[in-house]
Amino acid sequence: MATETVAKPRTSLRVGVQKFGTFLSGMIMPNIGAFIAWGLITALFIKEGWIPVAELGGFGTNAEGVTNPGLVGPMVKYLLPLLIAYTGGRMVYDVRGGVVGAIATMGVIAGTSSPMFIGAMIMGPLGGWTIKQLDRLWDGKIRPGFEMLVNNFSAGIWGAALALGGFYGLSWLVKIFTDGAGQVVQFLVNNGLLPLTSIFIEPAKVLFLNNAINHGVLTPLGIQQSLDHGKSILFLLEANPGPGMGILLAYMFFGRGAAKASAPGAAIIHFFGGIHEIYFPYVLMKPILILAAIGGGMTGIATLAITNSGLVAPAAPGSILAVIAQTSRDSYVGVILAVLLATTVSFLIASVILRTSKNKGEDDLSEATSRMEAMKGKKSSVSSALVGDRGGRSDVAVLTRPVQNIVFACDAGMGSSAMGASVLRNKIKAAGFPDVKVTNSAIANLSDTYDVVVTHQDLTERAQPRTSSAVHYSVDNFMNSPKYDEIVDLVKTSNTEGPAAAHADGAVEAEAAATHGAHAAEPAAVVGGKAVLLPESVVLNGTARDRDTAIDEAGQLLLDRGAVDVSYVHAMHEREESVSTYMGSFLAIPHGTNDAKEHIMHSAVSIIRYPEGIDWGGKQVKFVVGVAGLNNEHLHILSSIAKIFTNKAQVAQLEEATTVEEVLELFGKVNA
């Protein structure tokens, strides 16, 4: 599959801020639903809301004369900060880090009456990072049987210590910072200076620095302001869709070429979908248009300030629908005016620029999109939908970051993908990049977190929507596809500094242990006391003469082991009908579909040799390996098989083997 690469950008302050902003966004964005829920409850049930309810809004007193706690206060004081803290800690050190981060944050929450969003964004990741460092101190030193005791008490003791530190130390520091920042915002509002923030915010959006500003400062301050006054102008400083909408409208009327043709679609995605990055390439085609965005942003903020309007909670994404949904009851006129006037001013400025310029915006939109992706550090699936297949090739992808995470995907994520991953992993390690992670997965389990995705050519269309920001490679031969060399070259190109040779061996061993789940106390091919490959599961002279009977023969060996039931063998045929399991080098590895994993009792592998060869969908196959795997327990033996079948000399040894022991010897002493 053809691949274009963009040189890895040099580390800069902008890139550092982007990474910081991405981390902050990672804590906030997964919890936006909770913010929206709080915003809706606030808008409806507080004293000034649409349906004031004392028990829910937290005003008035109950029958005992005690002020109603309601939902609004506890949600913003406890729920939202703890969600942020848990998410931040989990980003650093999985669930264990999230739990410790949440415990630590409870200290800063209890230490002040103000909502501790900034405190949560500090204590959550700090809790995760510190417990991770503590775990490293006694890693491998805990006696068997005491792991749970040590893990639970260490997390509890350290979490309690951090909570006390937050209560007596960090809480008042964060309170001072929050109050100071709030006073600065109020000073800007009182002196009519708040619109000037657009001079920084609008260019920051195009440079992908907006997350650091919006989620790092504006959202926490806005929540505090909303709690005190029922609404906040800060939620719309960055989220107003008006400035971008004005630029896209100008392209619709006065642009040319692909930019003019694609602007209507971009406008719909931007205004109603709330995906603001869709208009960034249009600005990058003609950077002076940033003046239109700034003018529109300043107008919108000024309108909000004059009408004393705001939102009750963040509008994320920045869709007009989300904006209206979060608008305070008394602010609909001001908010709608702010969006309309921002759009109008941005449109007028952009129109003047486009009409008076020789360049009407007919430059290559694909090139501008690529520049945007280079700044962002990943492929933009939204922008790609507008610019099309880039030169008529739907298989072209742009990679603007080092390749660190490669996945092989197949229907079940068990057989062919595991083999392909083993082959490529060995090639990449041999090239000097053992830290590049190569895994395998079922297509149904894919997420858009990979740099490179490799699939059989019949499955690529299924995988692409799930991993739209990755580079995709389609192969028809998992054992020795020429695409592997292209991927290795891509790894070399994108990773300009390879790991030292002295470090490679240790990294290889560490990754092999992590990937295959090897048990130190057991032979590599023995899991939980059950051997994955037994001598009785190796047949040197298969009796089948075609593909289907060969699958039955391999499946019967698995049945004889008690590893699967008969439904799994049926699923092996179903898998073969959808995508061939032929791997190349005279090898096929039939296995069940992803849905058939429930029919696996334990992991097992069978090997059958057909000296004369059989037809496998037009390919000659001499070795059939039946696979049934649970929890990746079979990956070690598949890795051994992959190494053997990429070595012509060892394939020849298999062809000439006269005993089962010789075959097992090549795969390692399975039960030794």
Beta strands, then each sheet from edge to edge (+ up, - down):
strand 1: 4-5
strand 2: 398-399
strand 3: 405-410
strand 4: 437-442
strand 5: 452-456
strand 6: 471-475
strand 7: 526-527
strand 8: 530-531
strand 9: 538-539
strand 10: 582-584
strand 11: 587-588
strand 12: 604-616
strand 13: 619-628
sheet 1: 1+ 2+
sheet 2: 4+ 3+ 5+ 6+
sheet 3: 7+ 8-
sheet 4: 9+ 12+ 13- 11- 10+
end
